[in-house]
Amino acid sequence: AEDTFKMMMVEAKVPVAYGERLDLARGVEMEDGRIGAIVMESGRRFAGRVFIDATYEGDLMARAGVSYHAGRESNAAYGETFNGVQTKKAVVHQFDCAIDPYVVAGRPESGLLPGIHEGGPGEEGAGDRRVQAYNFRMCLTNDPANRMPFPKPDNYDPLRYELLLRYLNAGHWTVIQLSTPMPNSKTDTNNCGAFASDNIGMNYDYPDGDYAVRERIFNEHRDYQQGMMWFLANDPRVPEGVRTAMSPWGLPKDEFTDNGGWPHQLYVREARRMISDHVMTQHDCEGRVKAEDAVGLAAYTMDSHNVQRYAKDGRVWNEGDVEVDGFPPYPIAYRSIRPKRAECANLLVPVCLSASHIAFGSIRMEPVFMVLGQSAATAAVMAIDAGTAVQDVDAGRLQERLKQDGQILAWNAASANATE
């Protein structure tokens, strides 16, 4: 997949500057509400007439002075029902039985196991700074000729998995059940169950963190997940049936060959989200609001992974999981991928777009980001050609060009079914 993208860049004669990071202290040169240039940590300076922040973190957006939010809004903020604290919705990846949260079972004075916090989850529907959990999307293989064993981190701590052990001993084994088959005896493995690859509650500082903070969080997530996989495959306390189920699996020798078979990228499901003239919300997802300036369609469940793990009534609970579907594809507003005029006139933000937490949970699919990336680039060209601010790009003309290029901006279920 990486080779395919690189080939596309070569074919399109697009120069790519690899290994560069925005200088977070002096990286954005602003003048009269416009970005003139951006400066990298290396000292390289890139000038331009329109900029696109297509990152998961939105550092350029933030350093340009654009308003944003990180964490969950309250339901009251936009009149939603699935935002904020959601103890009643976390049923899919919830503990299905009572599991003791204490280091020494039954003894609160021994302290809580790692990853569990004191106090309740907060008021139902209230906002907070908590962020839905991150993990690594693992590629596993059961081909013995291509399989490597799971590595054991240098700072491996078995206590980190005591809660998982108790859950396994209670008869619940789901950790790698969400493994989508891929070609060549491989998988795309995601989080599944109450205790799995999602490192719940350990990423709150990531969205606004500097590079050192993010590196620490990245390393902690890697050590946690590699340690969990090693634990499942090797710890003699793990039920024999689980170790037997794990025994065919390992990391592929021919994937991520410069990183020990482990993915380079942390799955940043959500970080900063811009606040612009149109905030995509639950109402857009469910069709009560319909953006007329559509620049793409979203088509996924309103989905949030868990954001916290806490102790209450002598047992452990997860909170934050929301999975609400039952609505057709819906339009994403052009106003939601460009800032307010007063904040920046030449920036487009197709990934950290203007959306509430729960709407972003539906929009945040990679194919949608690709669609919005194309739409942002098209709008950038139109702004440059006309010598205007991105806010002055005519939505109708933009839509016509996008449709000429094959974009689908309105959903027609009848024609879609006929095509299928």
Secondary structure, 3 states (H helix, E strand, C coil): CHHHHHHHHHHCCCCCCCCCCECCCCCEEEECCEEEEEEECCCCEEECCCEECCCCCCHHHHHCCCCEEECECCHHHHCCCCCCECCCCCCCCCCCCCCCCECCCCCHHHCECCCCECCCCCCECCCECCCCCCECCECCECCHHHEECCCCCCCCCHHHHHHHHHHHHCCCCCCCCCEEEECCCEEEECCCCCCCCCCCCCCCCCCCCCHHHHHHHHHHHHHHHHHHHHHHHHCCCCCHHHHHHHCCCEEECCCCCCCCCCCCCCECCCCEEECCCCCECHHHHCCCCCCCCEEEEECCCEEECCCEEEEECCEEEEECCEEECCCCCEEEEHHHCCCCCCCCCCEECCCCCCECHHHHHHHCCHHHHHHHHHHHHHHHHHHHHHCCCHHHCCHHHHHHHHHHCCCCCCCCHHHHHHHC
